Amino acid sequence: MLRSSRLTAVSPDDIPSVRLAELFAPNVVRWLRPGFQNKLTEIGQRAYLSDLQQQAGVIYSWRANS
């Protein structure tokens, strides 16, 4: 698990439903990268975060091996 003084990385499956709804609230997602705005179901939201997590893992692995 990644952790800093302000942030902790968790699996999308471990995010409580209430927190997930807060993250995908319209007044929040309007500031985030394209893709967040059209995720209307909890399943879609968790899947999108899982995809982002996988992309970040690939980037992290690539940089760690460089």
C-alpha positions as CSV (number, residue, x, y, z in Angstrom):
1,M,0.0,0.0,0.0
2,L,1.2,3.5,-0.8
3,R,1.0,6.1,1.9
4,S,2.0,9.7,2.5
5,S,1.3,12.1,5.2
6,R,-1.9,13.2,3.5
7,L,-2.9,10.3,1.3
8,T,-3.3,6.5,1.4
9,A,-3.8,4.3,-1.6
10,V,-6.6,1.7,-1.3
11,S,-8.2,-0.7,-3.7
12,P,-11.4,0.7,-5.3
13,D,-13.3,-2.2,-3.8
14,D,-12.4,-1.0,-0.3
15,I,-13.8,2.6,-0.8
16,P,-17.0,2.9,1.2
17,S,-20.1,3.6,-1.0
18,V,-20.6,7.0,0.8
19,R,-17.0,8.1,0.0
20,L,-17.3,6.9,-3.6
21,A,-20.5,8.9,-4.1
22,E,-18.7,12.0,-2.7
23,L,-15.8,11.5,-5.2
24,F,-18.2,11.2,-8.1
25,A,-20.5,14.0,-7.1
26,P,-21.1,16.4,-10.0
27,N,-19.4,19.4,-8.3
28,V,-16.3,17.3,-7.8
29,V,-15.9,15.4,-11.1
30,R,-16.2,18.6,-13.1
31,W,-12.6,19.4,-12.1
32,L,-11.3,15.9,-12.8
33,R,-9.9,14.5,-16.0
34,P,-12.5,13.4,-18.7
35,G,-14.0,10.0,-17.9
36,F,-15.1,10.6,-14.4
37,Q,-18.2,12.6,-15.4
38,N,-20.2,9.9,-17.1
39,K,-19.9,7.2,-14.4
40,L,-23.3,7.0,-12.9
41,T,-23.4,3.6,-11.2
42,E,-21.3,2.4,-8.3
43,I,-20.2,-0.6,-10.5
44,G,-19.1,1.8,-13.3
45,Q,-17.3,4.1,-10.8
46,R,-15.4,1.2,-9.2
47,A,-14.4,-0.2,-12.6
48,Y,-13.2,3.2,-13.8
49,L,-11.0,3.6,-10.6
50,S,-9.7,0.0,-11.1
51,D,-8.7,0.9,-14.6
52,L,-6.9,4.0,-13.5
53,Q,-5.2,2.1,-10.7
54,Q,-3.9,-0.5,-13.2
55,Q,-2.6,2.3,-15.5
56,A,-0.8,3.9,-12.6
57,G,0.7,0.5,-11.6
58,V,2.0,0.1,-15.2
59,I,3.6,3.6,-15.1
60,Y,5.0,3.0,-11.7
61,S,6.5,-0.4,-12.7
62,W,8.0,1.2,-15.9
63,R,9.6,4.0,-14.0
64,A,10.9,1.7,-11.3
65,N,12.6,-0.5,-13.9
66,S,14.1,2.4,-15.9
